[in-house]
Amino acid sequence: MDEFSDTISWLKNRKEIAQGDLKELNSGKRYFINGNDITATMRQRTEMDVSKLDDLIAAFESYRYNDAQA
């Protein structure tokens, strides 16, 4: 595997983890810190993580594809 493949694989793995976290957050389980419900904040951040990971994966795959075409 080349460096891009390793990076893309890591990003996809991290995205799967974030999607699992998001599924758990949407299941109704609540998270608290010092009595404050942080579930909505965690859900929002995790959704942003998934979106950013999608963007990074697309960028790396596009760069690898374009580099191979050159």
C-alpha positions, 0 to 999 in steps of 0.5 A, spaced: 500 500 500 502 506 498 501 512 503 495 515 500 492 508 500 494 508 508 491 514 509 484 513 506 484 507 509 485 510 516 480 516 514 475 510 512 476 507 519 475 513 523 469 515 519 466 508 521 467 509 528 464 516 528 458 513 524 457 508 530 458 513 535 452 517 531 448 511 531 449 510 539 447 518 540 441 517 536 439 511 540 436 515 545 442 514 550 444 521 554 451 523 556 452 528 562 458 532 564 457 535 571 449 534 571 449 538 564 446 534 558 451 534 552 448 529 548 446 534 543 453 537 542 456 531 542 451 529 536 453 535 532 460 534 533 460 527 531 455 529 525 461 534 523 466 529 524 463 525 519 462 530 514 469 532 514 471 525 514 467 524 507 470 531 504 477 528 506 476 521 503 474 524 497 480 529 496 485 524 497 481 519 493 481 525 487 488 526 488 490 519 488 486 518 481 489 525 478 496 523 480 495 516 477 492 519 470 498 524 470 
